[in-house]
Each structure stands twice: as C-alpha cells, then as structure tokens.
Amino acid sequence: MRIWFAIVLSLSAMTIQAQRARDLGVPFDGTPGPLDAITDVRGVEVGHTTLITGSGPLKVGEGPVRTGVTVLLPRGKSNADPVYAGWFSQNGNGEMTGTTWVEESGFLEGPVAITNTHSVGVVRDAIIAWSLKHPMFHQDWSLPVVAETWDGWLNDINGFHVKPEHVFSALDGAQSGAVPEGAVGGGTGMVCYGFKGGIGTASRVLRKEDGGYTVGVLVQCNCGRRPQLTIAGVPVGKEITEGVPYSMFKDDEAGAQQGDRGSIIIVVATDAPLIPTQLKRLARRATMGLARTGSTSGNGSGDIFLAFSTANAHANDEPGPNTIQTVANGRISPLFNATVEATEEAIVNAMVGAKTMTGIDGHTVPGLPHEQLQEVLKKYGR
C-alpha cells in the first residue's frame, strides 16, 4: 500500500515552519511583503503534495520515494480568469509544457505545476482531468503549464510514483498564506549547490513612488555545484566543503568540466499591470537573481522561468476590445530589481528550509548547516 501525504498548511500551522534565511540573519536587499512569499501577490494560491516512503536499496516501482508535486494558481481556485504571462529559457535542458501557447497568446490560462522530470506527463494529464471537475478551468483543448527538475539521486524516479490523485490533492488544497519550503512538493528530492534543495519563496514590495507593487517568486531549485554557492555575496560553498553528495557538485576537474548539471524552475508573480512582452523581460531578470547565488547555468542545467501579472482582469474577455493598463517601460526598472532580489532570497530560503535527507541506496544529501552559515557570514562581515 502506497502511503503519501499532502503538505497544505494553514497560517496557524506555519508556527512550526522551518527557519528561513532572514531568521538566521542573512542580509538581503529590498523590502519583503508581510509573508515574504509569492502569496503576497493577492489571489495567488500554492499547494503541495509530498511523497516520502521507504528506505534502503532502490527497487524500481517500489522506492524509496522522495518526490511530489507543487501547484500554483494565479488567481486561486475560485477564479479562472487568464493572466498575462511571459516565459524565458536561460538554458533549455529541461521542460516546461504549454509555453509555446503562452508565447503565442500572451496568456497563462490555468494552474502551473512543478514536479520531477519523469512525472511531467501524468501531472499534465491530471490537471486536465481536474479541470473537467472544475468547469470554469476547462477548455476544449488544454495546454497546461508543467515544469520539472530531476530528483533521481534521492528518488525512485523511474517508479512513476506521482499519480493523478496527488495532483488533485495539491490543487484542491492550494491556498494563500505562508508557503511551506524546503523538501516539500515537487522539491522533495531536489539538491541545490550540493545541499538539500527544494521549494523556496520570497517577495518584494516597491516604494509608493515606484508604484507600491508587489513581486513574488517561487523556485524549485536543483542546481549548482558546491563551490559556486554564494549567499549575500559570501563564497559559502568554498567555506563549507563537507558532505558533497556526488561528483558533479565537487570542485575538481570532473566537476568543472561537467559544470552545472542540475536545474531550476522559477515562477514570478506580480500585481503590477504588465503586458506579455514586459513579463518576458521580468522573467529574464530571474536569471540575475540566480546568478547572485553562484550558478552559471551550465550545459546540463534546465533553467526555465515564467512570469505573470494578476492585474488587468478580464483582459481576454470576448468579444472585446478590452481596456488594459500597463506600467511605462521607463518605470519598469524597480520591478526588475525586485525580481532579482526575491529570486536570490527564494533560492536561499529553499536551502535553509530543507533538512538532511537520505533516499535511494542510502544516498544522503546534507541540509545547509545553519550555524556554520552564520559563522561564515560573520567571517566576511555580513
């Protein structure tokens, strides 16, 4: 019997939430929203289903299982109104389905899901099946947006353990409020800079004179080599060298030649009124937040980013024409800054929130040690 559990926590339950980077004194630029999460953008809901079962040697189809699915609904479960969107592939060794239609139409027309590489298909099909039970989301031809990163170091990835019911649970349980981070949902089995990675989130609120808009970011991080890791400008990965899980994360000739072979999915949300071309520009800026943490997006890394705006409701209503608003390009730079800052923090939050995990064949990935991180930051005057 397969045992699984969905992590869909209320705000009250988040009192037991793992520590976040700011709790450890990590200094970041910019002003976060009340939750410092993508859900600071009004209407956005996030849900996770986390699958953790078994231990010991890998038995394909049985486990051990360290995987799951994370979903995000731009306007929540009660509002299927499409949102303007844009996407960007920094390095395309990965997958995000549905993006050709996002590019062509300029709209994101349903949920976004993130899972492991070999579960993209079932998650995509499950979103369509879920929409049949929620007619406001149903389309005669559905092109769901589903992204992935590879969790095969810890998870029985070829066992196909993510099932439609797990996607339904994440979608039905999605909510606003604080977002669980670390080894949850699609991020359960991920590795980031040789430490345990997973799901992370952060937000920024612009100054009133810059529009007062909110930008939120959610990442599923599975990228980077240990010596690359930089936090608040400090070379943390070169200072904390213990416990590197496998060769691609090491600072040796083989690791350097292989480069960054992981992946990262980044979703950017904002309430600023931006049109699709501007949102593509916003998605590109996630690359700079990623770079702040040390990644160089190597050949083997799938670094794919999506940005959407919850402004301009009913922009796709028929028959039109419809009236919309947009930020002038001359005033868009503060939104770029916010995206860079929130992306950097979201990645660090994912690592801070994730604990040491052992998966298939005894493979163990250490959590980022909080006290050592604080010591290293202090050493460099941060």
Salt bridges, closest charged atoms under 4 A:
ASP29 OD2 - ARG292 NH1 3.56
ASP36 OD2 - ARG22 NE 3.41
ASP36 OD1 - ARG204 NH1 3.84
GLU45 OE1 - LYS77 NZ 2.99
ASP81 OD2 - ARG75 NE 3.65
GLU103 OE1 - LYS280 NZ 3.04
ASP125 OD1 - ARG124 NH1 3.01
ASP140 OD1 - HIS138 NE2 3.98
ASP156 OD2 - HIS161 NE2 2.70
ASP172 OD1 - HIS134 NE2 3.70
GLU181 OE1 - ARG20 NE 2.79
GLU209 OE2 - ARG207 NH1 3.20
ASP210 OD2 - ARG207 NE 2.96
GLU239 OE1 - LYS379 NZ 3.10
ASP251 OD1 - ARG225 NH2 3.76
ASP317 OD2 - HIS314 ND1 3.24
GLU341 OE1 - ARG204 NE 3.41
GLU344 OE1 - ARG292 NH1 3.16
GLU345 OE2 - ARG22 NE 2.72
GLU345 OE1 - ARG204 NH2 2.79
